[in-house]
């Protein structure tokens, strides 16, 4: 089953302190109003008392985030792969497609909450097949690929030349101020290419970014078939 998802990257992160886990769970409950559910017989659940028990240091954690009629998945683990992926936040395609305009903000706001606590170096969200295609051009020294929603840390912005590099309208002082404020609040600066990953990116947005990032690979979203997808 395919999903829309956010992938979070933080090279070198090996574990999750107890305080960090509790901060994350508390934020997801109080800010996003999610009900936190662990899998049946999960070792973090005291089967007799029904209480959550987090170790002083956790290597990985998997749980569900629930709202009425919605069930998101969140997995945390040590940095893996070429770019140091540490977390995955997902919503099944079937659920997302019931109301993309309503579900895209839910997924996006949850990603911002995760970023506020984990402070990733970089994160992005889209359909999982689209992220697989874009990952071939992902790099940390320049803006090599863009997804539907992109989250850039202050360190990443410094690497690619500053906050102007991720603004749709660099000359718009109000836009710049708003993005800077979000960076202070969530530890990441967001860039969304469309209201929902299920919608095509507007040509004007593509052209606006392309002038500043001639090497960028842009979204070319296609709903995948049930057959296996192969990437070059």
Phi, psi and omega in degrees: 000127181282164179212160165268138188208159170250135174247135183245138183235134176205085183306135176094348181285125186251337183205179184231109179299153180307316181299320180295317179297314181294323177297319181293312181297319179296317180296317180296327179283314187275326182270315184261351177064031177280147167269127183270126179230129174265155178299155177303140179061023175295137183297344179277353181256126173284108187297332182279318184259349179068026182256153178274131178237109181262132178290159178306325175223127181250137176275322179205160184205136177229135182204171177250144176245118189242137168233166178306117179079007182224143182216102180264155176248142177227126177234133176243141178202174178293153182305128182229158173076185185300326187250003177075052179291130183242340185207154178222125177243125189221154173225127182304143180305315183301321180287316181299317186289350177296328178197080184303321182295330178275322187279329180301313178297326179297313179295319182294315180294325176296321178296322177295321178295317177299319180295323181302323183271312186278340180049063180291159175289325183198149174209154174209159183223143181182189171292142185300327178292324178292319179295325176299318179292316183291332185299338178293340180247008179288135176207163185250006178253352176200168180279090187270343180200148180235140174254186177302310179234129185236135182238117186248127177283168178298321179296319179295316180300319178298325182292323184261003173111013174109172186294334179300334183289346181239019176262137176291328179230085184301336182275351182276104184294326179292321177297316180297319180296317181296317180294320179297321179293319177296325178297321178291325183280312188256355181074004176222150174259122184272149171221113178252135181267346178197163181298335182211144177294345179279354181252153179289148176286137181292139182302322182298323179292317179301313182295322181297321180281324185298329180297331182260341182227074185298341182264006185289139172267121184266162181299141176221056191299132174224135177292121183289154176277177179286345180284162179297141180259132178247138180242148180288000000 
